[in-house]
Amino acid sequence: MEVVLLPTPEDCGRVVADAVAGSVLAALARGGPVVLGLATGSSPLLAYRELLRRHAEEGLDLTGVQAFLLDEYVGLPAGHPESYREVIRRELTDALGLDPAVVHGPDGAAPDPLRAAREYEAQLRAAGSVAVQVLGIGANGHLGFNEPGSSLASRTRLKTLTEQTRQDNARFFGDDVAAVPRHVITQGLGTILDADHLVLVATGEHKADAVAAAVEGPVTASCPGSVLQLHPHVTVVVDEAAGSRLSRADYYRYVLGHKLPQQGW
């Protein structure tokens, strides 16, 4: 695991964009289908804006890429502005020029969400390995919507959100907690670990405890983010506020300052 501790959220956005573009372009150069895993929420927004800037100003071309979303609310009608398929379309994929047909997500409006979860897991497997998966982390350590107590080997499935997560997400629903769905379809922790490269971004003091537990604490279902410690290629990108409780922060800064160019992200 590489922990990249940076001064500002904007710095984090640039490094996450570097890591995502680097992994995707390397996979495209090798030929064959390329899968990009996308998270929604506030954490990756600056990285997505930087990818859009590079697309518009530097010619970043992701032709040939399929995108798969990490999760989706259950019960929102198709086209609802806060469904994650609509959010990612607005924030990233439309402006990147990706055909909506190659942007995939769980069907949260399906009459049988259990079946929809199984079908999404099968669709992911059929698409091939995810070249790079963008991740955020919840204040309680959740990864995707795998709440504390989730099996570290879990696959895509239906989950019930904690009240804390619903309260945290109420800002996207006009601060109306009652409007936040109670259920989601999420990739499982085992599914997430199948990706070739995991890139987690977290900013702000409110994420500091979760980041410290995920990076330096024991591997435990009580902190789903700690499963990252089991993956061979993880880049954790945090600002000083989110990294403020990391006991090895000085070492992470030292490593970054002495990184060899060929190491990449």
C-alpha positions in Angstrom: 0.0 0.0 0.0 1.3 3.4 -0.9 0.0 6.3 1.2 0.3 9.7 -0.5 -0.1 12.6 2.0 -0.6 15.9 0.3 -1.3 19.5 1.4 -4.7 20.2 -0.1 -7.7 18.4 -1.7 -6.8 19.9 -5.0 -3.4 18.2 -4.8 -5.2 15.0 -4.1 -7.4 15.4 -7.1 -4.4 15.8 -9.4 -2.7 12.7 -8.1 -5.8 10.6 -8.3 -6.3 11.7 -11.9 -2.6 10.8 -12.6 -3.2 7.3 -11.1 -6.4 6.7 -12.9 -5.2 8.0 -16.3 -2.0 6.1 -15.9 -3.6 2.8 -15.2 -6.2 3.1 -17.9 -3.9 4.3 -20.6 -1.4 1.5 -19.8 -4.3 -1.0 -20.1 -5.4 0.5 -23.4 -1.9 0.2 -24.7 -1.8 -3.5 -23.9 -5.0 -4.0 -26.0 -8.3 -5.7 -25.3 -11.2 -4.4 -23.3 -10.5 -2.0 -20.4 -12.7 -1.5 -17.4 -12.7 1.6 -15.2 -14.3 1.4 -11.8 -16.0 4.6 -10.6 -17.2 5.7 -7.2 -19.6 8.6 -6.6 -19.9 11.0 -3.7 -17.9 14.1 -2.9 -14.5 12.4 -2.4 -13.5 11.8 -6.1 -15.1 15.0 -7.5 -11.9 17.0 -7.8 -10.2 14.1 -9.5 -13.0 13.8 -12.0 -12.8 17.5 -12.7 -9.1 17.1 -13.4 -9.7 14.2 -15.8 -12.3 16.4 -17.6 -9.8 19.2 -17.8 -7.2 16.9 -19.3 -9.8 15.6 -21.8 -10.7 19.1 -22.9 -7.3 20.7 -22.8 -4.8 17.9 -23.3 -6.7 15.4 -25.4 -7.0 12.6 -22.8 -8.9 10.0 -24.8 -10.6 7.1 -23.1 -12.1 5.6 -26.2 -12.4 1.8 -25.7 -13.1 2.1 -21.9 -16.1 0.6 -20.2 -17.1 2.1 -16.8 -18.7 0.2 -14.0 -20.2 1.9 -10.9 -19.4 0.8 -7.4 -23.0 0.9 -6.1 -26.5 2.2 -6.5 -29.5 3.1 -4.4 -32.4 0.7 -4.4 -35.9 2.1 -5.1 -35.1 5.3 -6.9 -36.8 5.4 -10.3 -34.7 5.3 -13.4 -33.4 8.8 -14.3 -33.7 10.1 -10.7 -31.1 12.9 -10.4 -29.5 11.3 -7.3 -29.3 7.8 -8.7 -25.6 7.1 -9.1 -25.9 6.4 -12.8 -27.3 9.9 -13.3 -24.7 11.5 -10.9 -21.7 9.9 -12.7 -23.2 10.9 -16.1 -23.5 14.5 -15.0 -20.1 14.7 -13.2 -17.9 12.7 -15.6 -18.9 10.3 -18.3 -20.9 12.5 -20.6 -18.2 15.2 -20.8 -15.6 12.5 -21.3 -17.5 11.4 -24.4 -18.3 7.9 -23.1 -21.3 6.3 -24.7 -24.0 5.7 -22.1 -24.1 2.1 -23.4 -20.6 1.5 -21.9 -21.4 3.0 -18.5 -22.8 0.3 -16.3 -24.4 0.2 -12.9 -26.6 -2.0 -10.7 -30.2 -1.8 -11.5 -31.6 -0.2 -8.3 -35.0 0.2 -9.9 -35.4 -3.5 -10.6 -38.4 -5.3 -9.0 -36.1 -7.9 -7.6 -32.9 -6.2 -6.2 -31.4 -9.5 -5.0 -31.5 -10.8 -8.6 -30.2 -7.5 -9.9 -27.2 -7.7 -7.6 -26.4 -11.2 -8.8 -26.7 -10.1 -12.4 -24.4 -7.1 -11.9 -21.8 -9.4 -10.3 -22.0 -11.6 -13.4 -21.7 -8.6 -15.7 -18.6 -7.4 -13.9 -17.0 -10.8 -14.2 -17.8 -11.1 -17.9 -16.3 -7.7 -18.6 -12.9 -8.7 -17.3 -10.7 -7.3 -14.6 -11.1 -3.7 -13.5 -7.9 -1.8 -14.5 -8.4 0.7 -11.7 -11.1 1.2 -9.2 -11.7 4.6 -7.7 -12.8 4.5 -4.0 -13.9 6.8 -1.2 -14.3 5.9 2.4 -17.1 6.6 4.8 -16.6 8.2 8.2 -17.5 4.8 9.7 -15.0 3.1 7.5 -17.4 1.8 4.9 -16.0 1.0 1.4 -18.5 1.2 -1.4 -21.7 0.6 0.7 -20.1 -2.2 2.7 -21.0 -1.1 6.2 -19.1 -2.2 9.3 -19.7 -5.9 9.8 -19.5 -6.7 6.1 -17.7 -9.9 5.1 -14.2 -9.3 3.8 -15.0 -11.9 1.1 -18.4 -10.5 0.1 -19.6 -10.2 -3.5 -22.1 -7.8 -5.1 -25.3 -7.9 -3.0 -28.1 -6.0 -1.4 -27.2 -4.1 1.8 -29.1 -2.0 4.4 -27.5 1.4 5.1 -26.8 2.5 8.7 -28.7 5.6 9.9 -25.4 7.4 10.1 -24.7 6.8 6.4 -28.2 7.9 5.5 -27.7 11.1 7.5 -24.3 11.7 5.9 -25.9 11.4 2.4 -29.0 13.5 3.2 -27.2 16.6 1.8 -27.7 15.1 -1.6 -31.5 14.9 -1.0 -32.1 18.4 0.3 -31.1 17.5 3.8 -34.1 15.2 4.0 -33.0 12.0 5.7 -36.3 10.4 5.0 -35.7 10.7 1.2 -32.5 8.7 1.4 -33.1 5.1 0.5 -32.5 2.5 3.2 -31.1 -0.1 0.7 -28.4 -0.3 -1.9 -26.8 -2.7 -4.3 -23.0 -2.6 -3.8 -20.0 -4.4 -5.0 -18.8 -6.5 -2.2 -15.4 -6.2 -0.6 -14.2 -9.4 -2.4 -15.5 -8.0 -5.7 -13.6 -4.7 -5.1 -10.4 -6.6 -4.3 -10.5 -8.2 -7.8 -9.5 -4.9 -9.4 -5.9 -4.6 -10.6 -5.3 -1.2 -8.9 -7.3 0.4 -6.1 -7.1 4.2 -5.7 -8.8 5.6 -2.5 -9.1 9.3 -2.0 -10.2 11.0 1.3 -10.1 14.6 2.3 -11.2 16.5 5.5 -10.8 16.0 9.2 -14.1 14.0 9.4 -12.4 11.2 7.5 -9.2 11.1 9.7 -10.3 8.3 12.0 -11.5 6.1 9.2 -8.3 6.6 7.2 -6.1 5.7 10.2 -8.2 2.6 10.9 -8.1 1.5 7.3 -4.4 2.1 6.7 -2.8 1.3 10.0 -5.4 -0.6 12.1 -6.1 -4.3 12.1 -7.8 -5.9 9.2 -11.3 -6.3 10.5 -14.9 -6.3 9.3 -15.5 -3.5 11.9 -13.6 -1.3 9.4 -14.4 -2.5 5.9 -11.7 -0.1 4.5 -9.0 -2.1 6.2 -9.5 -4.8 3.5 -7.3 -2.6 1.3 -4.3 -3.9 3.3 -4.9 -7.3 1.6 -4.5 -6.0 -1.9 -1.1 -5.9 -3.7 -1.6 -2.5 -5.5 -3.3 0.2 -3.5 -2.8 4.0 -3.7 -4.3 5.9 -0.8 -4.4 9.6 -1.5 -5.3 11.9 1.5 -4.9 15.6 2.4 -3.2 16.7 5.6 -6.6 16.9 7.4 -7.7 13.4 6.5 -4.2 12.0 7.3 -3.9 13.9 10.6 -4.3 10.7 12.7 -1.8 8.6 10.8 1.0 7.5 13.1 3.5 6.9 10.3 2.7 10.2 8.4 6.4 11.3 8.5 7.4 8.0 6.8 4.8 8.4 4.1 6.0 11.9 3.3 9.6 10.6 3.3 8.7 7.8 0.8 6.9 10.2 -1.5 9.8 12.6 -1.4 12.2 9.8 -2.5 10.0 8.0 -4.9 11.7 6.7 -8.1 10.2 7.9 -11.4 9.8 4.4 -12.7 7.6 3.4 -9.7 4.6 5.3 -11.1 1.4 5.1 -9.1 
